[in-house]
Amino acid sequence: MSTTTARTAAPAKPRGECQRCGLSYALTKDGKLGRHHGITQSGFSTGQRCPGVGLAPYVAAGA
């Protein structure tokens, strides 16, 4: 018989919506948006850092 214990999954990182992209990304320990690339209006990556990185996540009014 095995005496190993079951592994528990790591807790999910909190996520927030980018004010510039409108997409959901992981938040840093400070509650700011993590590093990600910008998105064009047609939905493709710009290949450059998004201007929303480091900002507080977007929260809709009344949420």
N, C-alpha and C positions, 0 to 999 in steps of 0.2 A: 504494500500500500504506500502511496505517496503522501507526504506531509506538506507539500507545497501549498502556499496560499494563492488565492486568485488575485490577479493583478487588477487594479482599478485604473480606469482611463484617466489621463490628466484632465483637469478642469478646462473647459473651453475658455479661450481668451475673450475678454469683452470686445465688442465690435461697435463701430459707429459709422454714420454716413458722412462722406466727404462733402463739404460745402461746394466744392468746385466740380467734382466728377458726378456726384449723386449716387455713388456706389458704396457698398459696405466694406470696411477695412478694419483690421485689428487695431486696437488702441495700445499705446505705450503705457508704462507704469504711471505716467503723469496724467493719463486720461486724454492725451492728444492723439491725433491720427498718425499711424505708423507710415513708414516709407512705402510709396507706390508711384507708378508712372501715371501721367496724365492721359486723358481719353479725349479723342476728337469727337466732334458732333456726330460723325457717322459710326462711332463706337470702336474705333481702332486706337491702339496705344500710340502715344506720341514718341515714346522712347526716351522721354525726358522726365525728370522729377515733377510731380504735380505741385502747383502752387498751394494746394490745400494741406500738404504735409506739415505737421507740427501745430495745426490749428485745432481748436476744440471741435468735436463732431457736431453736425447739424441736428437740431432737435426741433421738430415741428411745434408751432404754437398750440398750446393746450395739451401737449403730450406729457 
